[in-house]
Amino acid sequence: MTKAYDSIRKGLEDALAHAKGEKTGARVHQIDVPEPDVTAIRTRSGLSQAEFARSIGVAVGTVRGWEQGRRRPEGPARVLLALIEKRPSIVQEELRAG
């Protein structure tokens, strides 16, 4: 096999071992992302629910659900909201720069 194949296979084997709780030498980084106050974040951005939803690529119903407490942002959405909370213009700046 090729060196690339061997490297990928080794990486996958290490990932499986790590998932099973085995020691692999992998470095694990844990980052705690606080529960976002979506209403406050959106209000600071100066956008309506529809505009805010469009700017972060989610349905307006999702933003409404977050703001009304029916749903909670999870995973990447939670991280994105934490970034927007720190710098409300981050999405527009970064997407415009590309």
Biopython code that builds the backbone (N, CA, C, O; Angstrom):
import numpy as np
from Bio.PDB.StructureBuilder import StructureBuilder

atoms = [
    (1, "MET", "N", (0.827, -1.190, 0.000)),
    (1, "MET", "CA", (0.000, 0.000, 0.000)),
    (1, "MET", "C", (0.877, 1.262, 0.000)),
    (1, "MET", "O", (2.096, 1.189, 0.153)),
    (2, "THR", "N", (0.228, 2.408, -0.174)),
    (2, "THR", "CA", (0.968, 3.670, -0.207)),
    (2, "THR", "C", (1.182, 4.203, 1.205)),
    (2, "THR", "O", (0.547, 3.754, 2.159)),
    (3, "LYS", "N", (2.092, 5.174, 1.319)),
    (3, "LYS", "CA", (2.337, 5.822, 2.608)),
    (3, "LYS", "C", (1.075, 6.553, 3.079)),
    (3, "LYS", "O", (0.764, 6.562, 4.270)),
    (4, "ALA", "N", (0.362, 7.159, 2.144)),
    (4, "ALA", "CA", (-0.869, 7.871, 2.514)),
    (4, "ALA", "C", (-1.892, 6.904, 3.086)),
    (4, "ALA", "O", (-2.521, 7.189, 4.105)),
    (5, "TYR", "N", (-2.060, 5.759, 2.431)),
    (5, "TYR", "CA", (-3.005, 4.747, 2.913)),
    (5, "TYR", "C", (-2.616, 4.304, 4.320)),
    (5, "TYR", "O", (-3.465, 4.234, 5.209)),
    (6, "ASP", "N", (-1.337, 4.004, 4.520)),
    (6, "ASP", "CA", (-0.863, 3.546, 5.826)),
    (6, "ASP", "C", (-1.122, 4.604, 6.906)),
    (6, "ASP", "O", (-1.527, 4.278, 8.022)),
    (7, "SER", "N", (-0.885, 5.859, 6.563)),
    (7, "SER", "CA", (-1.101, 6.944, 7.515)),
    (7, "SER", "C", (-2.582, 7.087, 7.874)),
    (7, "SER", "O", (-2.933, 7.239, 9.044)),
    (8, "ILE", "N", (-3.434, 7.037, 6.866)),
    (8, "ILE", "CA", (-4.874, 7.151, 7.103)),
    (8, "ILE", "C", (-5.372, 5.971, 7.932)),
    (8, "ILE", "O", (-6.150, 6.144, 8.870)),
    (9, "ARG", "N", (-4.921, 4.784, 7.580)),
    (9, "ARG", "CA", (-5.339, 3.585, 8.323)),
    (9, "ARG", "C", (-4.914, 3.689, 9.789)),
    (9, "ARG", "O", (-5.700, 3.392, 10.689)),
    (10, "LYS", "N", (-3.673, 4.110, 10.024)),
    (10, "LYS", "CA", (-3.173, 4.256, 11.397)),
    (10, "LYS", "C", (-4.012, 5.274, 12.159)),
    (10, "LYS", "O", (-4.357, 5.058, 13.320)),
    (11, "GLY", "N", (-4.337, 6.374, 11.509)),
    (11, "GLY", "CA", (-5.162, 7.397, 12.146)),
    (11, "GLY", "C", (-6.537, 6.872, 12.520)),
    (11, "GLY", "O", (-7.038, 7.150, 13.609)),
    (12, "LEU", "N", (-7.144, 6.115, 11.623)),
    (12, "LEU", "CA", (-8.465, 5.539, 11.901)),
    (12, "LEU", "C", (-8.399, 4.505, 13.024)),
    (12, "LEU", "O", (-9.294, 4.443, 13.867)),
    (13, "GLU", "N", (-7.358, 3.708, 13.035)),
    (13, "GLU", "CA", (-7.183, 2.728, 14.109)),
    (13, "GLU", "C", (-7.007, 3.430, 15.454)),
    (13, "GLU", "O", (-7.567, 3.000, 16.462)),
    (14, "ASP", "N", (-6.227, 4.511, 15.464)),
    (14, "ASP", "CA", (-6.043, 5.292, 16.689)),
    (14, "ASP", "C", (-7.361, 5.914, 17.148)),
    (14, "ASP", "O", (-7.659, 5.938, 18.342)),
    (15, "ALA", "N", (-8.147, 6.418, 16.194)),
    (15, "ALA", "CA", (-9.434, 7.029, 16.536)),
    (15, "ALA", "C", (-10.374, 5.998, 17.154)),
    (15, "ALA", "O", (-11.055, 6.290, 18.137)),
    (16, "LEU", "N", (-10.414, 4.804, 16.587)),
    (16, "LEU", "CA", (-11.256, 3.741, 17.144)),
    (16, "LEU", "C", (-10.791, 3.347, 18.540)),
    (16, "LEU", "O", (-11.607, 3.166, 19.443)),
    (17, "ALA", "N", (-9.491, 3.215, 18.713)),
    (17, "ALA", "CA", (-8.952, 2.862, 20.031)),
    (17, "ALA", "C", (-9.301, 3.946, 21.051)),
    (17, "ALA", "O", (-9.705, 3.640, 22.173)),
    (18, "HIS", "N", (-9.147, 5.198, 20.661)),
    (18, "HIS", "CA", (-9.473, 6.313, 21.556)),
    (18, "HIS", "C", (-10.962, 6.293, 21.922)),
    (18, "HIS", "O", (-11.320, 6.505, 23.080)),
    (19, "ALA", "N", (-11.822, 6.040, 20.940)),
    (19, "ALA", "CA", (-13.269, 5.987, 21.189)),
    (19, "ALA", "C", (-13.624, 4.866, 22.165)),
    (19, "ALA", "O", (-14.619, 4.962, 22.883)),
    (20, "LYS", "N", (-12.815, 3.805, 22.194)),
    (20, "LYS", "CA", (-13.043, 2.685, 23.108)),
    (20, "LYS", "C", (-12.436, 2.938, 24.488)),
    (20, "LYS", "O", (-12.547, 2.104, 25.387)),
    (21, "GLY", "N", (-11.792, 4.098, 24.644)),
    (21, "GLY", "CA", (-11.208, 4.439, 25.932)),
    (21, "GLY", "C", (-9.779, 3.968, 26.125)),
    (21, "GLY", "O", (-9.236, 4.066, 27.225)),
    (22, "GLU", "N", (-9.165, 3.457, 25.062)),
    (22, "GLU", "CA", (-7.791, 2.989, 25.155)),
    (22, "GLU", "C", (-6.818, 4.160, 25.076)),
    (22, "GLU", "O", (-7.105, 5.173, 24.437)),
    (23, "LYS", "N", (-5.687, 4.018, 25.718)),
    (23, "LYS", "CA", (-4.641, 5.048, 25.644)),
    (23, "LYS", "C", (-4.003, 5.004, 24.264)),
    (23, "LYS", "O", (-3.551, 3.950, 23.815)),
    (24, "THR", "N", (-3.966, 6.157, 23.590)),
    (24, "THR", "CA", (-3.394, 6.202, 22.239)),
    (24, "THR", "C", (-2.314, 7.268, 22.105)),
    (24, "THR", "O", (-1.632, 7.335, 21.083)),
    (25, "GLY", "N", (-2.159, 8.081, 23.106)),
    (25, "GLY", "CA", (-1.215, 9.181, 23.008)),
    (25, "GLY", "C", (-1.832, 10.418, 22.369)),
    (25, "GLY", "O", (-1.157, 11.428, 22.165)),
    (26, "ALA", "N", (-3.118, 10.329, 22.056)),
    (26, "ALA", "CA", (-3.803, 11.467, 21.443)),
    (26, "ALA", "C", (-3.971, 12.584, 22.474)),
    (26, "ALA", "O", (-4.193, 12.323, 23.656)),
    (27, "ARG", "N", (-3.863, 13.812, 22.015)),
    (27, "ARG", "CA", (-4.123, 14.971, 22.869)),
    (27, "ARG", "C", (-5.581, 15.352, 22.719)),
    (27, "ARG", "O", (-6.070, 15.534, 21.604)),
    (28, "VAL", "N", (-6.270, 15.472, 23.829)),
    (28, "VAL", "CA", (-7.690, 15.816, 23.819)),
    (28, "VAL", "C", (-7.855, 17.189, 24.447)),
    (28, "VAL", "O", (-7.356, 17.442, 25.544)),
    (29, "HIS", "N", (-8.550, 18.065, 23.757)),
    (29, "HIS", "CA", (-8.794, 19.417, 24.244)),
    (29, "HIS", "C", (-10.277, 19.559, 24.532)),
    (29, "HIS", "O", (-11.115, 19.285, 23.672)),
    (30, "GLN", "N", (-10.596, 19.982, 25.734)),
    (30, "GLN", "CA", (-11.991, 20.177, 26.145)),
    (30, "GLN", "C", (-12.239, 21.671, 26.249)),
    (30, "GLN", "O", (-11.520, 22.370, 26.963)),
    (31, "ILE", "N", (-13.238, 22.163, 25.553)),
    (31, "ILE", "CA", (-13.597, 23.572, 25.614)),
    (31, "ILE", "C", (-15.045, 23.659, 26.047)),
    (31, "ILE", "O", (-15.930, 23.093, 25.405)),
    (32, "ASP", "N", (-15.284, 24.368, 27.136)),
    (32, "ASP", "CA", (-16.651, 24.550, 27.613)),
    (32, "ASP", "C", (-17.220, 25.818, 27.000)),
    (32, "ASP", "O", (-16.674, 26.907, 27.179)),
    (33, "VAL", "N", (-18.320, 25.667, 26.278)),
    (33, "VAL", "CA", (-18.986, 26.802, 25.647)),
    (33, "VAL", "C", (-20.221, 27.116, 26.480)),
    (33, "VAL", "O", (-21.089, 26.258, 26.637)),
    (34, "PRO", "N", (-20.316, 28.333, 27.020)),
    (34, "PRO", "CA", (-21.453, 28.668, 27.877)),
    (34, "PRO", "C", (-22.773, 28.665, 27.106)),
    (34, "PRO", "O", (-22.802, 28.803, 25.883)),
    (35, "GLU", "N", (-23.857, 28.505, 27.853)),
    (35, "GLU", "CA", (-25.199, 28.565, 27.266)),
    (35, "GLU", "C", (-25.426, 29.993, 26.759)),
    (35, "GLU", "O", (-25.367, 30.937, 27.546)),
    (36, "PRO", "N", (-25.682, 30.165, 25.462)),
    (36, "PRO", "CA", (-25.831, 31.521, 24.915)),
    (36, "PRO", "C", (-27.216, 32.112, 25.189)),
    (36, "PRO", "O", (-28.216, 31.395, 25.216)),
    (37, "ASP", "N", (-27.254, 33.411, 25.389)),
    (37, "ASP", "CA", (-28.526, 34.152, 25.469)),
    (37, "ASP", "C", (-28.783, 34.661, 24.051)),
    (37, "ASP", "O", (-28.339, 35.748, 23.680)),
    (38, "VAL", "N", (-29.499, 33.871, 23.274)),
    (38, "VAL", "CA", (-29.675, 34.150, 21.848)),
    (38, "VAL", "C", (-30.352, 35.495, 21.623)),
    (38, "VAL", "O", (-29.958, 36.241, 20.727)),
    (39, "THR", "N", (-31.360, 35.812, 22.419)),
    (39, "THR", "CA", (-32.062, 37.090, 22.251)),
    (39, "THR", "C", (-31.108, 38.260, 22.428)),
    (39, "THR", "O", (-31.117, 39.194, 21.626)),
    (40, "ALA", "N", (-30.279, 38.217, 23.477)),
    (40, "ALA", "CA", (-29.332, 39.308, 23.729)),
    (40, "ALA", "C", (-28.291, 39.392, 22.609)),
    (40, "ALA", "O", (-27.925, 40.485, 22.179)),
    (41, "ILE", "N", (-27.824, 38.250, 22.148)),
    (41, "ILE", "CA", (-26.824, 38.232, 21.074)),
    (41, "ILE", "C", (-27.408, 38.834, 19.798)),
    (41, "ILE", "O", (-26.779, 39.673, 19.153)),
    (42, "ARG", "N", (-28.616, 38.398, 19.440)),
    (42, "ARG", "CA", (-29.253, 38.907, 18.217)),
    (42, "ARG", "C", (-29.551, 40.397, 18.339)),
    (42, "ARG", "O", (-29.322, 41.155, 17.397)),
    (43, "THR", "N", (-30.061, 40.820, 19.494)),
    (43, "THR", "CA", (-30.401, 42.225, 19.698)),
    (43, "THR", "C", (-29.160, 43.105, 19.558)),
    (43, "THR", "O", (-29.211, 44.165, 18.935)),
    (44, "ARG", "N", (-28.038, 42.658, 20.144)),
    (44, "ARG", "CA", (-26.795, 43.428, 20.028)),
    (44, "ARG", "C", (-26.320, 43.522, 18.588)),
    (44, "ARG", "O", (-25.659, 44.487, 18.204)),
    (45, "SER", "N", (-26.663, 42.511, 17.789)),
    (45, "SER", "CA", (-26.240, 42.540, 16.390)),
    (45, "SER", "C", (-27.075, 43.529, 15.575)),
    (45, "SER", "O", (-26.687, 43.919, 14.474)),
    (46, "GLY", "N", (-28.228, 43.932, 16.126)),
    (46, "GLY", "CA", (-29.079, 44.895, 15.434)),
    (46, "GLY", "C", (-29.914, 44.294, 14.318)),
    (46, "GLY", "O", (-30.442, 45.023, 13.478)),
    (47, "LEU", "N", (-30.041, 42.956, 14.299)),
    (47, "LEU", "CA", (-30.776, 42.285, 13.227)),
    (47, "LEU", "C", (-32.110, 41.744, 13.724)),
    (47, "LEU", "O", (-32.266, 41.403, 14.897)),
    (48, "SER", "N", (-33.067, 41.672, 12.806)),
    (48, "SER", "CA", (-34.336, 41.017, 13.120)),
    (48, "SER", "C", (-34.079, 39.509, 13.223)),
    (48, "SER", "O", (-33.000, 39.032, 12.869)),
    (49, "GLN", "N", (-35.074, 38.768, 13.707)),
    (49, "GLN", "CA", (-34.917, 37.314, 13.772)),
    (49, "GLN", "C", (-34.627, 36.728, 12.392)),
    (49, "GLN", "O", (-33.754, 35.873, 12.242)),
    (50, "ALA", "N", (-35.365, 37.195, 11.392)),
    (50, "ALA", "CA", (-35.181, 36.671, 10.035)),
    (50, "ALA", "C", (-33.793, 37.009, 9.487)),
    (50, "ALA", "O", (-33.138, 36.160, 8.884)),
    (51, "GLU", "N", (-33.349, 38.246, 9.698)),
    (51, "GLU", "CA", (-32.028, 38.653, 9.222)),
    (51, "GLU", "C", (-30.920, 37.880, 9.945)),
    (51, "GLU", "O", (-29.948, 37.446, 9.326)),
    (52, "PHE", "N", (-31.079, 37.716, 11.250)),
    (52, "PHE", "CA", (-30.080, 36.993, 12.035)),
    (52, "PHE", "C", (-30.007, 35.535, 11.593)),
    (52, "PHE", "O", (-28.920, 34.988, 11.407)),
    (53, "ALA", "N", (-31.163, 34.917, 11.430)),
    (53, "ALA", "CA", (-31.213, 33.519, 10.985)),
    (53, "ALA", "C", (-30.503, 33.365, 9.642)),
    (53, "ALA", "O", (-29.696, 32.454, 9.455)),
    (54, "ARG", "N", (-30.812, 34.261, 8.718)),
    (54, "ARG", "CA", (-30.194, 34.204, 7.387)),
    (54, "ARG", "C", (-28.680, 34.399, 7.485)),
    (54, "ARG", "O", (-27.922, 33.754, 6.762)),
    (55, "SER", "N", (-28.243, 35.286, 8.378)),
    (55, "SER", "CA", (-26.815, 35.582, 8.481)),
    (55, "SER", "C", (-26.004, 34.414, 9.032)),
    (55, "SER", "O", (-24.808, 34.313, 8.757)),
    (56, "ILE", "N", (-26.641, 33.521, 9.813)),
    (56, "ILE", "CA", (-25.905, 32.382, 10.367)),
    (56, "ILE", "C", (-26.317, 31.052, 9.737)),
    (56, "ILE", "O", (-25.852, 29.990, 10.150)),
    (57, "GLY", "N", (-27.194, 31.121, 8.733)),
    (57, "GLY", "CA", (-27.529, 29.929, 7.962)),
    (57, "GLY", "C", (-28.475, 28.958, 8.631)),
    (57, "GLY", "O", (-28.380, 27.748, 8.421)),
    (58, "VAL", "N", (-29.396, 29.481, 9.441)),
    (58, "VAL", "CA", (-30.414, 28.611, 10.047)),
    (58, "VAL", "C", (-31.791, 29.148, 9.707)),
    (58, "VAL", "O", (-31.929, 30.286, 9.258)),
    (59, "ALA", "N", (-32.804, 28.332, 9.920)),
    (59, "ALA", "CA", (-34.187, 28.757, 9.676)),
    (59, "ALA", "C", (-34.615, 29.749, 10.746)),
    (59, "ALA", "O", (-34.173, 29.671, 11.893)),
    (60, "VAL", "N", (-35.475, 30.676, 10.363)),
    (60, "VAL", "CA", (-35.968, 31.662, 11.334)),
    (60, "VAL", "C", (-36.702, 30.964, 12.476)),
    (60, "VAL", "O", (-36.667, 31.441, 13.611)),
    (61, "GLY", "N", (-37.361, 29.853, 12.197)),
    (61, "GLY", "CA", (-38.032, 29.080, 13.244)),
    (61, "GLY", "C", (-37.056, 28.549, 14.287)),
    (61, "GLY", "O", (-37.401, 28.407, 15.460)),
    (62, "THR", "N", (-35.845, 28.260, 13.850)),
    (62, "THR", "CA", (-34.811, 27.802, 14.782)),
    (62, "THR", "C", (-34.444, 28.915, 15.746)),
    (62, "THR", "O", (-34.343, 28.690, 16.952)),
    (63, "VAL", "N", (-34.245, 30.122, 15.215)),
    (63, "VAL", "CA", (-33.922, 31.273, 16.068)),
    (63, "VAL", "C", (-35.076, 31.537, 17.028)),
    (63, "VAL", "O", (-34.851, 31.782, 18.213)),
    (64, "ARG", "N", (-36.305, 31.490, 16.530)),
    (64, "ARG", "CA", (-37.470, 31.700, 17.406)),
    (64, "ARG", "C", (-37.509, 30.656, 18.520)),
    (64, "ARG", "O", (-37.752, 30.983, 19.681)),
    (65, "GLY", "N", (-37.271, 29.412, 18.157)),
    (65, "GLY", "CA", (-37.263, 28.344, 19.148)),
    (65, "GLY", "C", (-36.208, 28.563, 20.224)),
    (65, "GLY", "O", (-36.462, 28.339, 21.407)),
    (66, "TRP", "N", (-35.022, 29.003, 19.807)),
    (66, "TRP", "CA", (-33.959, 29.293, 20.770)),
    (66, "TRP", "C", (-34.380, 30.424, 21.696)),
    (66, "TRP", "O", (-34.229, 30.332, 22.915)),
    (67, "GLU", "N", (-34.914, 31.500, 21.102)),
    (67, "GLU", "CA", (-35.265, 32.670, 21.897)),
    (67, "GLU", "C", (-36.432, 32.394, 22.839)),
    (67, "GLU", "O", (-36.496, 32.973, 23.923)),
    (68, "GLN", "N", (-37.344, 31.530, 22.446)),
    (68, "GLN", "CA", (-38.510, 31.232, 23.277)),
    (68, "GLN", "C", (-38.246, 30.073, 24.240)),
    (68, "GLN", "O", (-39.125, 29.711, 25.023)),
    (69, "GLY", "N", (-37.063, 29.497, 24.191)),
    (69, "GLY", "CA", (-36.696, 28.435, 25.117)),
    (69, "GLY", "C", (-37.245, 27.060, 24.770)),
    (69, "GLY", "O", (-37.133, 26.132, 25.572)),
    (70, "ARG", "N", (-37.839, 26.912, 23.582)),
    (70, "ARG", "CA", (-38.348, 25.599, 23.165)),
    (70, "ARG", "C", (-37.224, 24.688, 22.707)),
    (70, "ARG", "O", (-37.336, 23.463, 22.766)),
    (71, "ARG", "N", (-36.139, 25.300, 22.251)),
    (71, "ARG", "CA", (-34.978, 24.547, 21.760)),
    (71, "ARG", "C", (-33.724, 25.196, 22.315)),
    (71, "ARG", "O", (-33.747, 26.341, 22.765)),
    (72, "ARG", "N", (-32.625, 24.445, 22.276)),
    (72, "ARG", "CA", (-31.333, 24.966, 22.705)),
    (72, "ARG", "C", (-30.322, 24.779, 21.583)),
    (72, "ARG", "O", (-30.281, 23.719, 20.957)),
    (73, "PRO", "N", (-29.514, 25.785, 21.325)),
    (73, "PRO", "CA", (-28.464, 25.611, 20.323)),
    (73, "PRO", "C", (-27.452, 24.581, 20.831)),
    (73, "PRO", "O", (-27.090, 24.579, 22.007)),
    (74, "GLU", "N", (-27.006, 23.713, 19.936)),
    (74, "GLU", "CA", (-26.047, 22.677, 20.290)),
    (74, "GLU", "C", (-24.895, 22.688, 19.297)),
    (74, "GLU", "O", (-25.015, 23.240, 18.203)),
    (75, "GLY", "N", (-23.800, 22.089, 19.672)),
    (75, "GLY", "CA", (-22.665, 21.872, 18.783)),
    (75, "GLY", "C", (-22.160, 23.131, 18.111)),
    (75, "GLY", "O", (-21.911, 24.141, 18.770)),
    (76, "PRO", "N", (-22.008, 23.068, 16.781)),
    (76, "PRO", "CA", (-21.437, 24.195, 16.040)),
    (76, "PRO", "C", (-22.251, 25.485, 16.181)),
    (76, "PRO", "O", (-21.680, 26.576, 16.178)),
    (77, "ALA", "N", (-23.574, 25.372, 16.303)),
    (77, "ALA", "CA", (-24.400, 26.579, 16.454)),
    (77, "ALA", "C", (-24.060, 27.282, 17.761)),
    (77, "ALA", "O", (-23.997, 28.510, 17.815)),
    (78, "ARG", "N", (-23.844, 26.511, 18.795)),
    (78, "ARG", "CA", (-23.508, 27.089, 20.101)),
    (78, "ARG", "C", (-22.155, 27.797, 20.052)),
    (78, "ARG", "O", (-21.993, 28.870, 20.632)),
    (79, "VAL", "N", (-21.199, 27.205, 19.369)),
    (79, "VAL", "CA", (-19.879, 27.826, 19.224)),
    (79, "VAL", "C", (-19.992, 29.114, 18.403)),
    (79, "VAL", "O", (-19.415, 30.140, 18.763)),
    (80, "LEU", "N", (-20.739, 29.051, 17.302)),
    (80, "LEU", "CA", (-20.918, 30.239, 16.460)),
    (80, "LEU", "C", (-21.563, 31.371, 17.258)),
    (80, "LEU", "O", (-21.141, 32.523, 17.156)),
    (81, "LEU", "N", (-22.571, 31.048, 18.040)),
    (81, "LEU", "CA", (-23.237, 32.072, 18.853)),
    (81, "LEU", "C", (-22.274, 32.661, 19.887)),
    (81, "LEU", "O", (-22.322, 33.862, 20.156)),
    (82, "ALA", "N", (-21.411, 31.842, 20.465)),
    (82, "ALA", "CA", (-20.423, 32.348, 21.425)),
    (82, "ALA", "C", (-19.458, 33.322, 20.739)),
    (82, "ALA", "O", (-19.076, 34.337, 21.321)),
    (83, "LEU", "N", (-19.070, 33.006, 19.502)),
    (83, "LEU", "CA", (-18.197, 33.919, 18.759)),
    (83, "LEU", "C", (-18.915, 35.229, 18.445)),
    (83, "LEU", "O", (-18.335, 36.306, 18.577)),
    (84, "ILE", "N", (-20.171, 35.136, 18.033)),
    (84, "ILE", "CA", (-20.946, 36.344, 17.716)),
    (84, "ILE", "C", (-21.150, 37.186, 18.970)),
    (84, "ILE", "O", (-21.150, 38.415, 18.909)),
    (85, "GLU", "N", (-21.326, 36.512, 20.114)),
    (85, "GLU", "CA", (-21.492, 37.253, 21.372)),
    (85, "GLU", "C", (-20.253, 38.090, 21.678)),
    (85, "GLU", "O", (-20.367, 39.218, 22.157)),
    (86, "LYS", "N", (-19.080, 37.543, 21.405)),
    (86, "LYS", "CA", (-17.832, 38.271, 21.657)),
    (86, "LYS", "C", (-17.579, 39.363, 20.614)),
    (86, "LYS", "O", (-17.052, 40.428, 20.938)),
    (87, "ARG", "N", (-17.957, 39.093, 19.363)),
    (87, "ARG", "CA", (-17.738, 40.053, 18.273)),
    (87, "ARG", "C", (-18.918, 39.974, 17.321)),
    (87, "ARG", "O", (-18.886, 39.193, 16.370)),
    (88, "PRO", "N", (-19.968, 40.771, 17.556)),
    (88, "PRO", "CA", (-21.202, 40.671, 16.775)),
    (88, "PRO", "C", (-21.023, 40.757, 15.261)),
    (88, "PRO", "O", (-21.857, 40.232, 14.524)),
    (89, "SER", "N", (-19.991, 41.384, 14.787)),
    (89, "SER", "CA", (-19.807, 41.551, 13.342)),
    (89, "SER", "C", (-18.964, 40.434, 12.712)),
    (89, "SER", "O", (-18.663, 40.498, 11.520)),
    (90, "ILE", "N", (-18.583, 39.429, 13.478)),
    (90, "ILE", "CA", (-17.636, 38.420, 13.003)),
    (90, "ILE", "C", (-18.107, 37.698, 11.739)),
    (90, "ILE", "O", (-17.303, 37.461, 10.837)),
    (91, "VAL", "N", (-19.371, 37.350, 11.655)),
    (91, "VAL", "CA", (-19.873, 36.591, 10.509)),
    (91, "VAL", "C", (-19.778, 37.439, 9.239)),
    (91, "VAL", "O", (-19.254, 36.985, 8.222)),
    (92, "GLN", "N", (-20.281, 38.657, 9.303)),
    (92, "GLN", "CA", (-20.255, 39.518, 8.127)),
    (92, "GLN", "C", (-18.814, 39.839, 7.713)),
    (92, "GLN", "O", (-18.496, 39.831, 6.524)),
    (93, "GLU", "N", (-17.951, 40.118, 8.683)),
    (93, "GLU", "CA", (-16.553, 40.441, 8.363)),
    (93, "GLU", "C", (-15.845, 39.275, 7.681)),
    (93, "GLU", "O", (-15.170, 39.450, 6.666)),
    (94, "GLU", "N", (-16.005, 38.094, 8.247)),
    (94, "GLU", "CA", (-15.290, 36.933, 7.720)),
    (94, "GLU", "C", (-15.827, 36.478, 6.373)),
    (94, "GLU", "O", (-15.052, 36.088, 5.500)),
    (95, "LEU", "N", (-17.130, 36.521, 6.194)),
    (95, "LEU", "CA", (-17.703, 36.091, 4.918)),
    (95, "LEU", "C", (-17.420, 37.122, 3.821)),
    (95, "LEU", "O", (-17.233, 36.760, 2.660)),
    (96, "ARG", "N", (-17.391, 38.356, 4.176)),
    (96, "ARG", "CA", (-17.075, 39.412, 3.202)),
    (96, "ARG", "C", (-15.610, 39.332, 2.798)),
    (96, "ARG", "O", (-15.264, 39.617, 1.651)),
    (97, "ALA", "N", (-14.738, 38.941, 3.745)),
    (97, "ALA", "CA", (-13.298, 38.861, 3.467)),
    (97, "ALA", "C", (-12.982, 37.770, 2.461)),
    (97, "ALA", "O", (-11.992, 37.851, 1.734)),
    (98, "GLY", "N", (-13.844, 36.727, 2.420)),
    (98, "GLY", "CA", (-13.589, 35.599, 1.518)),
    (98, "GLY", "C", (-13.918, 35.964, 0.122)),
    (98, "GLY", "O", (-13.768, 35.143, -0.783)),
]
sb = StructureBuilder()
sb.init_structure("model")
sb.init_model(0)
sb.init_chain("A")
sb.init_seg("    ")
for serial, (resi, resn, name, xyz) in enumerate(atoms, 1):
    if name == "N":
        sb.init_residue(resn, " ", resi, " ")
    sb.init_atom(name, np.array(xyz, "f"), 0.0, 1.0, " ", f" {name:<3s}", serial, name[0])
structure = sb.get_structure()
